[in-house]
Each structure stands twice: as structure tokens, then as C-alpha cells.
Amino acid sequence: MASLERRITRATSGGATPATEATEVAPGPTTQEIDDLVADQGGNMASKLADLQKRVEEERAYFNTMKEALEVFRGSHGDNYNAYPEALQDFARKQAQIQEKSRHKSVRTQGTQLTVIAYESASRRLNGCYPIGLL
């Protein structure tokens, strides 16, 4: 009887005495069911990983193809994107944007490094940490 749960319910009519009703607790999954579930999920994960790797390879092949086509068209048409096929125009513009963002990041990083060097130098001067030859 340890697996039974007792619940007291009240009747809707006035004066009725409470009655107890026994309900069984649903059994949990068996170890075999758990093992099967884990095995299924493991198979799903392997399948998902294989699909993802295939997609990455397809994207890489597309990127390399577009990059080669872009080099060919740049050689014959320069940076005049209007002469390129539409898909290649989009790719070229995106690549130009990525390169521009990369340049801005590198300039900001270099500027930050110079600022840190200047700050450290000023801090040393204020704290009296001069090399002997500079006094």
C-alpha cells in the first residue's frame, strides 16, 4: 500500500461525510526504457552532427567557388560590381563590408594599444619611475 496515495474529497451535497479514494501513482520509466531513450538521442546527435558537417562543407565549397569567381571578374572588370552576375555582386559587396569592418577593428585595436602605451608612460612619469638616462 506504500505506492497508493490517499486523497480526501468532499461531496457537493451538504452534510455528506468526506470519502477517501485510492489512486495509484504512475510507475516511472524502466531502466530499459531509459537506455533506449539515451541510445536514440545519441543516434540523433550523431545524425545531427553529420548533417551539420555536411552543411559546413557545402558552405565552404560555395564560398571558395564564389571567391574564385570574384577573382576572375575582378581581373577582367575591376571593382565595377554592376558588370558582375547578381549573385556575385552580392557576394562581392558582403566581402567588401567584411573587409571594411575588419580594417576598422584593427585601427581601433591599434589605437587602443597606443593609448595604453601612452597611459603607462604618463603613469611612470607621474610616479617618478624614469629610467636614469632620461632625467
DSSP file (Angstrom, degrees, kcal/mol; ACC not computed):
  #  RESIDUE AA STRUCTURE BP1 BP2  ACC     N-H-->O    O-->H-N    N-H-->O    O-->H-N    TCO  KAPPA ALPHA  PHI   PSI    X-CA   Y-CA   Z-CA
    1    1 A M    >         0   0    0      0, 0.0     3,-1.3     0, 0.0     0, 0.0   0.000 360.0 360.0 360.0  -1.9    0.0    0.0    0.0
    2    2 A A  T 3   +     0   0    0      1,-0.3     0, 0.0     3,-0.0     0, 0.0   0.797 360.0  56.2 -66.3 -25.8    3.0    2.3    0.1
    3    3 A S  T 3  S+     0   0    0      2,-0.1    22,-1.2    21,-0.0     2,-0.3   0.516  90.7  92.6 -85.0  -2.2    2.5    3.1   -3.6
    4    4 A L  E <   -A   24   0A   0     -3,-1.3     2,-0.5    20,-0.2    20,-0.2  -0.706  62.7-152.3 -93.5 142.0   -1.0    4.3   -3.1
    5    5 A E  E     -A   23   0A   0     18,-2.3    18,-1.9    -2,-0.3     2,-0.5  -0.938  10.8-143.3-111.7 133.0   -1.8    7.9   -2.4
    6    6 A R  E     -A   22   0A   0     -2,-0.5     2,-0.4    16,-0.2    16,-0.2  -0.816  17.2-174.3-100.8 134.4   -4.9    8.8   -0.4
    7    7 A R  E     -A   21   0A   0     14,-1.4    14,-1.9    -2,-0.5     2,-0.5  -0.985  15.6-143.6-129.0 135.9   -6.9   11.8   -1.3
    8    8 A I  E     -A   20   0A   0     -2,-0.4     2,-0.4    12,-0.2    12,-0.2  -0.862  20.2-175.2-100.7 127.7   -9.9   13.2    0.6
    9    9 A T  E     -A   19   0A   0     10,-1.9    10,-1.6    -2,-0.5     2,-0.4  -0.923  17.0-136.5-120.5 148.2  -12.7   14.6   -1.5
   10   10 A R        -     0   0    0     -2,-0.4     2,-0.1     8,-0.2     7,-0.1  -0.838  20.3-123.1-104.2 140.0  -15.7   16.4   -0.3
   11   11 A A        -     0   0    0     -2,-0.4     5,-0.1     2,-0.1     4,-0.1  -0.426  16.4-127.3 -76.2 156.1  -19.1   15.7   -1.7
   12   12 A T  S    S+     0   0    0     -2,-0.1     2,-0.2     2,-0.1    -1,-0.1   0.771  85.6  84.8 -78.4 -25.3  -21.1   18.6   -3.1
   13   13 A S  S >  S-     0   0    0      1,-0.1     3,-1.2     2,-0.0    -2,-0.1  -0.557  89.9-106.1 -79.8 143.5  -24.2   18.0   -1.1
   14   14 A G  T 3  S+     0   0    0      1,-0.2     3,-0.1    -2,-0.2    -1,-0.1  -0.354  99.5  23.4 -66.5 144.7  -24.3   19.5    2.4
   15   15 A G  T 3  S+     0   0    0      1,-0.3    -1,-0.2    -4,-0.1     2,-0.2   0.360  85.0 135.2  84.6  -4.4  -23.9   17.1    5.3
   16   16 A A    <   -     0   0    0     -3,-1.2    -1,-0.3    -5,-0.1    -5,-0.1  -0.489  54.7-122.1 -76.4 148.2  -22.1   14.4    3.4
   17   17 A T        -     0   0    0     -2,-0.2    -6,-0.1    -3,-0.1    -1,-0.1  -0.624  32.5 -97.2 -88.7 148.1  -19.1   12.9    5.1
   18   18 A P        -     0   0    0      0, 0.0     2,-0.4     0, 0.0    -8,-0.2  -0.340  38.9-152.9 -63.2 143.9  -15.7   13.0    3.3
   19   19 A A  E     -A    9   0A   0    -10,-1.6   -10,-1.9    -3,-0.0     2,-0.4  -0.899   7.6-132.3-117.5 148.8  -14.7    9.9    1.5
   20   20 A T  E     -A    8   0A   0     -2,-0.4     2,-0.4   -12,-0.2   -12,-0.2  -0.818  18.0-165.6-100.8 141.6  -11.3    8.6    0.7
   21   21 A E  E     -A    7   0A   0    -14,-1.9   -14,-1.4    -2,-0.4     2,-0.4  -0.992  13.4-138.4-128.7 126.9  -10.4    7.5   -2.7
   22   22 A A  E     -A    6   0A   0     -2,-0.4     2,-0.4   -16,-0.2   -16,-0.2  -0.705  22.2-178.2 -88.3 131.2   -7.3    5.4   -3.5
   23   23 A T  E     -A    5   0A   0    -18,-1.9   -18,-2.3    -2,-0.4     2,-0.3  -0.984  21.8-128.1-127.5 142.2   -5.3    6.4   -6.6
   24   24 A E  E     -A    4   0A   0     -2,-0.4     2,-0.4   -20,-0.2   -20,-0.2  -0.654  20.2-122.8 -89.2 143.2   -2.2    4.6   -7.9
   25   25 A V        -     0   0    0    -22,-1.2     3,-0.1    -2,-0.3    -1,-0.0  -0.679  35.0-108.9 -80.9 134.6    1.0    6.6   -8.7
   26   26 A A        -     0   0    0     -2,-0.4    -1,-0.1     1,-0.1     2,-0.1  -0.422  37.0-112.8 -65.0 134.4    2.1    6.0  -12.3
   27   27 A P        -     0   0    0      0, 0.0     3,-0.1     0, 0.0    -1,-0.1  -0.391  30.7-119.5 -68.9 146.9    5.2    3.9  -12.5
   28   28 A G        -     0   0    0      1,-0.2     2,-0.0    -2,-0.1    -3,-0.0  -0.180  44.6 -70.8 -75.7 174.6    8.4    5.6  -13.7
   29   29 A P        -     0   0    0      0, 0.0    -1,-0.2     0, 0.0     2,-0.1  -0.364  51.9-117.7 -68.2 147.3   10.3    4.5  -16.8
   30   30 A T     >  -     0   0    0      1,-0.1     4,-2.1    -3,-0.1     5,-0.2  -0.338  25.9-107.4 -78.1 166.3   12.1    1.2  -16.6
   31   31 A T  H  > S+     0   0    0      1,-0.2     4,-2.6     2,-0.2     5,-0.2   0.855 121.7  55.2 -63.9 -33.3   15.9    1.1  -16.9
   32   32 A Q  H  > S+     0   0    0      2,-0.2     4,-2.5     1,-0.2    -1,-0.2   0.913 107.2  49.4 -65.0 -41.6   15.4   -0.5  -20.4
   33   33 A E  H  > S+     0   0    0      2,-0.2     4,-2.3     1,-0.2    -2,-0.2   0.900 112.1  48.5 -62.9 -40.8   13.2    2.4  -21.5
   34   34 A I  H  X S+     0   0    0     -4,-2.1     4,-2.6     2,-0.2    -2,-0.2   0.927 111.3  49.6 -64.9 -45.0   15.8    4.9  -20.2
   35   35 A D  H  X S+     0   0    0     -4,-2.6     4,-2.4     1,-0.2    -2,-0.2   0.908 111.5  49.2 -60.5 -42.1   18.6    3.1  -22.0
   36   36 A D  H  X S+     0   0    0     -4,-2.5     4,-2.5     2,-0.2    -1,-0.2   0.907 111.0  50.0 -63.2 -41.7   16.6    3.0  -25.3
   37   37 A L  H  X S+     0   0    0     -4,-2.3     4,-2.4     2,-0.2    -2,-0.2   0.922 111.7  47.5 -63.4 -44.6   15.9    6.8  -24.9
   38   38 A V  H  X S+     0   0    0     -4,-2.6     4,-2.3     1,-0.2    -1,-0.2   0.904 112.2  50.1 -63.7 -41.5   19.6    7.6  -24.4
   39   39 A A  H  X S+     0   0    0     -4,-2.4     4,-2.2     2,-0.2    -2,-0.2   0.905 110.7  49.8 -64.1 -41.3   20.6    5.4  -27.3
   40   40 A D  H  X S+     0   0    0     -4,-2.5     4,-2.4     2,-0.2    -2,-0.2   0.919 111.7  47.9 -62.7 -43.8   18.0    7.1  -29.6
   41   41 A Q  H  X S+     0   0    0     -4,-2.4     4,-2.7     2,-0.2    -2,-0.2   0.885 109.8  52.9 -66.2 -37.5   19.3   10.6  -28.5
   42   42 A G  H  X S+     0   0    0     -4,-2.3     4,-2.1     2,-0.2    -1,-0.2   0.908 110.5  47.7 -62.5 -41.6   22.9    9.5  -29.1
   43   43 A G  H  X S+     0   0    0     -4,-2.2     4,-2.2     2,-0.2    -2,-0.2   0.892 111.4  51.0 -64.5 -40.3   21.9    8.4  -32.6
   44   44 A N  H  X S+     0   0    0     -4,-2.4     4,-2.9     2,-0.2    -2,-0.2   0.912 109.6  50.0 -63.1 -42.8   20.1   11.6  -33.2
   45   45 A M  H  X S+     0   0    0     -4,-2.7     4,-2.6     2,-0.2    -2,-0.2   0.905 110.5  49.5 -64.7 -40.7   23.1   13.7  -32.1
   46   46 A A  H  X S+     0   0    0     -4,-2.1     4,-2.3     2,-0.2    -1,-0.2   0.910 113.0  47.7 -63.8 -40.7   25.4   11.7  -34.4
   47   47 A S  H  X S+     0   0    0     -4,-2.2     4,-2.5     2,-0.2    -2,-0.2   0.913 112.3  48.8 -65.3 -43.3   23.0   12.3  -37.3
   48   48 A K  H  X S+     0   0    0     -4,-2.9     4,-2.5     2,-0.2    -2,-0.2   0.901 111.3  50.2 -63.7 -40.6   22.7   16.0  -36.5
   49   49 A L  H  X S+     0   0    0     -4,-2.6     4,-2.6     2,-0.2    -2,-0.2   0.913 110.4  49.3 -64.1 -42.6   26.5   16.3  -36.3
   50   50 A A  H  X S+     0   0    0     -4,-2.3     4,-2.3     2,-0.2    -2,-0.2   0.913 111.8  49.1 -63.0 -42.0   26.9   14.6  -39.6
   51   51 A D  H  X S+     0   0    0     -4,-2.5     4,-2.3     2,-0.2    -2,-0.2   0.905 111.7  49.2 -62.5 -41.5   24.2   16.9  -41.2
   52   52 A L  H  X S+     0   0    0     -4,-2.5     4,-2.5     2,-0.2    -2,-0.2   0.911 110.5  49.6 -65.5 -42.6   26.0   19.9  -39.7
   53   53 A Q  H  X S+     0   0    0     -4,-2.6     4,-2.3     1,-0.2    -1,-0.2   0.900 110.7  50.7 -63.1 -39.7   29.4   18.8  -41.0
   54   54 A K  H  X S+     0   0    0     -4,-2.3     4,-2.3     2,-0.2    -2,-0.2   0.916 110.8  49.0 -62.6 -42.8   27.9   18.3  -44.5
   55   55 A R  H  X S+     0   0    0     -4,-2.3     4,-2.6     2,-0.2    -2,-0.2   0.903 109.7  51.4 -64.3 -41.2   26.3   21.7  -44.4
   56   56 A V  H  X S+     0   0    0     -4,-2.5     4,-2.6     1,-0.2    -1,-0.2   0.915 110.3  49.4 -61.8 -42.8   29.6   23.3  -43.4
   57   57 A E  H  X S+     0   0    0     -4,-2.3     4,-2.4     2,-0.2    -1,-0.2   0.901 111.2  49.3 -63.5 -40.6   31.4   21.5  -46.3
   58   58 A E  H  X S+     0   0    0     -4,-2.3     4,-2.4     2,-0.2    -2,-0.2   0.914 112.2  47.9 -64.2 -42.3   28.7   22.8  -48.7
   59   59 A E  H  X S+     0   0    0     -4,-2.6     4,-2.8     2,-0.2    -2,-0.2   0.899 111.5  50.5 -64.1 -40.7   29.1   26.3  -47.4
   60   60 A R  H  X S+     0   0    0     -4,-2.6     4,-2.6     2,-0.2    -2,-0.2   0.915 110.9  48.5 -64.1 -42.9   32.9   26.1  -47.7
   61   61 A A  H  X S+     0   0    0     -4,-2.4     4,-2.4     2,-0.2    -2,-0.2   0.913 112.6  48.7 -63.4 -42.6   32.6   24.9  -51.3
   62   62 A Y  H  X S+     0   0    0     -4,-2.4     4,-2.7     2,-0.2     5,-0.2   0.936 112.0  48.9 -61.6 -46.8   30.2   27.7  -52.1
   63   63 A F  H  X S+     0   0    0     -4,-2.8     4,-2.6     1,-0.2    -2,-0.2   0.925 112.2  47.6 -60.0 -46.4   32.4   30.3  -50.5
   64   64 A N  H  X S+     0   0    0     -4,-2.6     4,-2.3     2,-0.2    -1,-0.2   0.896 112.4  49.7 -63.7 -39.9   35.5   29.0  -52.3
   65   65 A T  H  X S+     0   0    0     -4,-2.4     4,-2.5     2,-0.2    -2,-0.2   0.934 113.1  45.9 -63.2 -46.1   33.7   28.9  -55.7
   66   66 A M  H  X S+     0   0    0     -4,-2.7     4,-2.6     1,-0.2    -2,-0.2   0.881 111.1  53.2 -65.0 -37.8   32.4   32.5  -55.2
   67   67 A K  H  X S+     0   0    0     -4,-2.6     4,-2.0    -5,-0.2    -1,-0.2   0.916 110.7  46.7 -63.8 -42.8   35.8   33.7  -54.1
   68   68 A E  H  X S+     0   0    0     -4,-2.3     4,-2.1     2,-0.2    -2,-0.2   0.918 112.8  49.3 -64.5 -43.1   37.4   32.2  -57.3
   69   69 A A  H  X S+     0   0    0     -4,-2.5     4,-2.6     1,-0.2     5,-0.2   0.893 109.1  53.4 -63.0 -39.0   34.7   33.7  -59.5
   70   70 A L  H  X S+     0   0    0     -4,-2.6     4,-2.6     1,-0.2    -1,-0.2   0.902 107.6  50.4 -62.8 -41.3   35.2   37.1  -57.8
   71   71 A E  H  X S+     0   0    0     -4,-2.0     4,-1.9     2,-0.2    -1,-0.2   0.904 110.9  49.5 -62.8 -41.2   38.9   37.0  -58.6
   72   72 A V  H  X S+     0   0    0     -4,-2.1     4,-1.4     1,-0.2    -2,-0.2   0.941 114.2  44.0 -63.2 -47.5   38.2   36.2  -62.2
   73   73 A F  H  X S+     0   0    0     -4,-2.6     4,-3.5     1,-0.2     5,-0.4   0.861 111.1  53.9 -69.3 -34.8   35.7   39.0  -62.6
   74   74 A R  H  X S+     0   0    0     -4,-2.6     4,-1.6    -5,-0.2    -1,-0.2   0.885 106.7  54.0 -64.4 -36.1   37.9   41.5  -60.7
   75   75 A G  H  < S+     0   0    0     -4,-1.9    -1,-0.2    -5,-0.2    -2,-0.2   0.865 121.3  29.0 -64.6 -35.5   40.7   40.6  -63.1
   76   76 A S  H  < S+     0   0    0     -4,-1.4    -2,-0.2     2,-0.1    -1,-0.2   0.771 136.6  23.0 -97.5 -28.2   38.5   41.4  -66.1
   77   77 A H  H >< S-     0   0    0     -4,-3.5     3,-1.2     1,-0.3    -3,-0.2   0.438  87.9-146.1-119.7  -2.0   36.1   44.1  -64.8
   78   78 A G  T 3<  -     0   0    0     -4,-1.6    -1,-0.3    -5,-0.4    -2,-0.1  -0.411  65.3 -31.1  69.1-146.7   37.9   45.7  -61.8
   79   79 A D  T 3  S+     0   0    0     -2,-0.1     2,-1.6    -4,-0.1    -1,-0.2   0.155  96.9 124.1 -94.0  19.1   35.7   46.8  -58.9
   80   80 A N    X   -     0   0    0     -3,-1.2     3,-1.6     1,-0.2     4,-0.3  -0.633  38.1-177.3 -79.6  89.0   32.7   47.6  -61.2
   81   81 A Y  G >  S+     0   0    0     -2,-1.6     3,-1.5     1,-0.3    -1,-0.2   0.739  71.7  72.4 -63.8 -23.4   30.2   45.4  -59.4
   82   82 A N  G 3  S+     0   0    0      1,-0.3    -1,-0.3    -3,-0.1     7,-0.1   0.759  93.1  56.0 -65.0 -23.2   27.5   46.2  -61.9
   83   83 A A  G <  S+     0   0    0     -3,-1.6    -1,-0.3    -6,-0.1    -2,-0.2   0.584  93.6  89.9 -83.1  -9.9   29.2   44.1  -64.5
   84   84 A Y  S <  S-     0   0    0     -3,-1.5     5,-0.1    -4,-0.3   -14,-0.0  -0.465  91.8 -94.5 -83.4 156.0   29.2   41.1  -62.3
   85   85 A P     >  -     0   0    0      0, 0.0     4,-2.4     0, 0.0     3,-0.2  -0.348  44.6-106.2 -61.0 155.3   26.4   38.5  -62.2
   86   86 A E  H  > S+     0   0    0      1,-0.2     4,-2.2     2,-0.2     5,-0.2   0.885 118.4  49.0 -57.6 -45.9   23.8   39.3  -59.4
   87   87 A A  H  > S+     0   0    0      1,-0.2     4,-2.0     2,-0.2    -1,-0.2   0.888 113.8  47.7 -62.3 -37.4   24.8   36.6  -57.0
   88   88 A L  H  > S+     0   0    0     -3,-0.2     4,-2.8     2,-0.2    -1,-0.2   0.835 107.0  56.9 -72.8 -32.5   28.5   37.6  -57.4
   89   89 A Q  H  X S+     0   0    0     -4,-2.4     4,-2.6     2,-0.2     5,-0.2   0.945 108.9  46.3 -59.8 -48.4   27.6   41.2  -56.9
   90   90 A D  H  X S+     0   0    0     -4,-2.2     4,-2.4     1,-0.2    -2,-0.2   0.925 113.9  48.1 -60.5 -45.4   26.0   40.4  -53.5
   91   91 A F  H  X S+     0   0    0     -4,-2.0     4,-2.5     1,-0.2    -1,-0.2   0.921 111.9  49.4 -61.5 -44.8   29.0   38.3  -52.5
   92   92 A A  H  X S+     0   0    0     -4,-2.8     4,-2.3     1,-0.2    -2,-0.2   0.908 111.5  48.7 -63.2 -42.9   31.5   41.0  -53.5
   93   93 A R  H  X S+     0   0    0     -4,-2.6     4,-2.3     2,-0.2    -1,-0.2   0.913 111.9  49.1 -64.2 -41.9   29.6   43.7  -51.6
   94   94 A K  H  X S+     0   0    0     -4,-2.4     4,-2.5     1,-0.2    -2,-0.2   0.917 111.4  49.4 -63.7 -42.2   29.4   41.5  -48.5
   95   95 A Q  H  X S+     0   0    0     -4,-2.5     4,-2.4     1,-0.2    -1,-0.2   0.895 110.1  51.0 -63.8 -39.1   33.1   40.7  -48.7
   96   96 A A  H  X S+     0   0    0     -4,-2.3     4,-2.3     2,-0.2    -1,-0.2   0.902 110.6  49.2 -63.8 -40.9   33.9   44.4  -49.1
   97   97 A Q  H  X S+     0   0    0     -4,-2.3     4,-2.6     2,-0.2     5,-0.2   0.917 110.8  49.9 -63.9 -43.0   31.8   45.2  -46.0
   98   98 A I  H  X S+     0   0    0     -4,-2.5     4,-2.3     1,-0.2    -2,-0.2   0.919 111.7  48.1 -62.3 -43.7   33.6   42.4  -44.0
   99   99 A Q  H  X S+     0   0    0     -4,-2.4     4,-2.3     2,-0.2    -1,-0.2   0.892 111.2  50.9 -64.3 -39.0   37.0   43.8  -45.1
  100  100 A E  H  X S+     0   0    0     -4,-2.3     4,-2.3     2,-0.2    -2,-0.2   0.926 111.0  47.6 -64.5 -44.6   36.0   47.3  -44.1
  101  101 A K  H  X S+     0   0    0     -4,-2.6     4,-2.4     1,-0.2    -1,-0.2   0.897 110.7  52.8 -62.1 -39.6   34.8   46.2  -40.7
  102  102 A S  H  X S+     0   0    0     -4,-2.3     4,-2.3    -5,-0.2    -1,-0.2   0.902 108.4  50.0 -63.2 -41.4   38.0   44.3  -40.2
  103  103 A R  H  X S+     0   0    0     -4,-2.3     4,-2.3     2,-0.2    -2,-0.2   0.916 110.5  50.0 -62.8 -42.6   40.0   47.4  -41.1
  104  104 A H  H  X S+     0   0    0     -4,-2.3     4,-2.5     1,-0.2    -2,-0.2   0.905 110.8  49.6 -63.3 -40.8   38.0   49.5  -38.6
  105  105 A K  H  X S+     0   0    0     -4,-2.4     4,-2.7     1,-0.2    -1,-0.2   0.912 111.0  48.8 -64.5 -41.6   38.6   46.9  -35.9
  106  106 A S  H  X S+     0   0    0     -4,-2.3     4,-2.6     2,-0.2    -2,-0.2   0.888 111.6  49.2 -68.4 -36.9   42.3   46.7  -36.5
  107  107 A V  H  X S+     0   0    0     -4,-2.3     4,-2.7     2,-0.2    -2,-0.2   0.924 112.8  47.8 -65.2 -43.7   42.6   50.5  -36.4
  108  108 A R  H  X S+     0   0    0     -4,-2.5     4,-2.5     2,-0.2    -2,-0.2   0.909 112.5  49.2 -62.8 -41.3   40.6   50.7  -33.1
  109  109 A T  H  X S+     0   0    0     -4,-2.7     4,-2.4     2,-0.2    -2,-0.2   0.928 112.8  46.6 -64.3 -44.6   42.8   47.9  -31.7
  110  110 A Q  H  X S+     0   0    0     -4,-2.6     4,-2.4     1,-0.2    -2,-0.2   0.906 112.7  50.4 -64.2 -40.6   46.0   49.7  -32.7
  111  111 A G  H  X S+     0   0    0     -4,-2.7     4,-2.4     2,-0.2    -2,-0.2   0.895 110.1  50.2 -62.7 -40.2   44.6   53.0  -31.3
  112  112 A T  H  X S+     0   0    0     -4,-2.5     4,-2.5     2,-0.2    -2,-0.2   0.913 109.9  50.4 -64.1 -42.6   43.7   51.3  -28.0
  113  113 A Q  H  X S+     0   0    0     -4,-2.4     4,-2.3     1,-0.2    -2,-0.2   0.911 111.2  48.1 -63.1 -41.7   47.2   49.8  -27.8
  114  114 A L  H  X S+     0   0    0     -4,-2.4     4,-2.6     2,-0.2    -1,-0.2   0.891 110.6  52.1 -65.1 -38.6   48.8   53.2  -28.4
  115  115 A T  H  X S+     0   0    0     -4,-2.4     4,-2.6     2,-0.2    -2,-0.2   0.916 110.0  48.6 -62.8 -42.9   46.5   54.7  -25.8
  116  116 A V  H  X S+     0   0    0     -4,-2.5     4,-2.8     2,-0.2     5,-0.2   0.914 111.7  49.2 -63.9 -42.9   47.6   52.1  -23.3
  117  117 A I  H  X S+     0   0    0     -4,-2.3     4,-2.3     2,-0.2    -2,-0.2   0.925 112.8  47.2 -62.8 -44.4   51.2   52.7  -24.0
  118  118 A A  H  X S+     0   0    0     -4,-2.6     4,-2.6     2,-0.2    -2,-0.2   0.900 112.7  50.1 -63.5 -40.6   50.8   56.4  -23.7
  119  119 A Y  H  X S+     0   0    0     -4,-2.6     4,-2.7     2,-0.2    -2,-0.2   0.928 111.2  47.9 -63.6 -45.5   48.9   56.0  -20.4
  120  120 A E  H  X S+     0   0    0     -4,-2.8     4,-2.2     2,-0.2    -1,-0.2   0.904 112.3  49.9 -62.7 -40.1   51.6   53.7  -19.0
  121  121 A S  H  X S+     0   0    0     -4,-2.3     4,-2.0    -5,-0.2    -2,-0.2   0.927 112.3  46.7 -63.9 -45.2   54.3   56.1  -20.0
  122  122 A A  H  X S+     0   0    0     -4,-2.6     4,-2.5     1,-0.2    -2,-0.2   0.889 110.7  53.3 -64.3 -38.9   52.5   59.0  -18.4
  123  123 A S  H  X S+     0   0    0     -4,-2.7     4,-2.2     1,-0.2     6,-0.2   0.907 107.8  50.5 -62.9 -41.4   51.8   57.0  -15.2
  124  124 A R  H  <>S+     0   0    0     -4,-2.2     5,-3.1     1,-0.2     4,-0.3   0.910 110.8  49.2 -63.3 -40.9   55.5   56.2  -14.9
  125  125 A R  H ><5S+     0   0    0     -4,-2.0     3,-1.0     1,-0.2    -2,-0.2   0.918 112.3  47.8 -64.6 -42.3   56.4   59.9  -15.3
  126  126 A L  H 3<5S+     0   0    0     -4,-2.5    -1,-0.2     1,-0.3    -2,-0.2   0.848 112.5  48.9 -67.4 -33.3   53.9   60.9  -12.6
  127  127 A N  T 3<5S-     0   0    0     -4,-2.2    -1,-0.3    -5,-0.2    -2,-0.2   0.418 116.6-112.6 -87.4   2.6   55.1   58.2  -10.2
  128  128 A G  T < 5 +     0   0    0     -3,-1.0     2,-1.3    -4,-0.3    -3,-0.2   0.722  69.7 142.2  76.8  20.5   58.7   59.2  -10.7
  129  129 A C      < +     0   0    0     -5,-3.1    -1,-0.2    -6,-0.2    -3,-0.1  -0.558  22.5 152.1 -94.6  70.6   59.6   56.0  -12.5
  130  130 A Y        -     0   0    0     -2,-1.3     2,-0.2    -5,-0.1     5,-0.1  -0.770  51.1-113.3 -97.4 142.7   62.1   57.4  -15.0
  131  131 A P    >   -     0   0    0      0, 0.0     3,-1.8     0, 0.0     4,-0.4  -0.524  34.4-115.6 -65.3 146.7   64.9   55.5  -16.5
  132  132 A I  G >  S+     0   0    0      1,-0.3     3,-1.1     2,-0.2    -2,-0.0   0.831 112.6  59.0 -58.2 -36.7   68.1   57.1  -15.2
  133  133 A G  G 3  S+     0   0    0      1,-0.2    -1,-0.3     2,-0.1    -3,-0.0   0.682 101.2  56.6 -68.4 -17.2   69.2   58.2  -18.7
  134  134 A L  G <         0   0    0     -3,-1.8    -1,-0.2     1,-0.2    -2,-0.2   0.499 360.0 360.0 -94.6  -4.0   66.0   60.3  -19.2
  135  135 A L    <         0   0    0     -3,-1.1    -1,-0.2    -4,-0.4    -2,-0.1   0.490 360.0 360.0 -74.0 360.0   66.4   62.5  -16.1
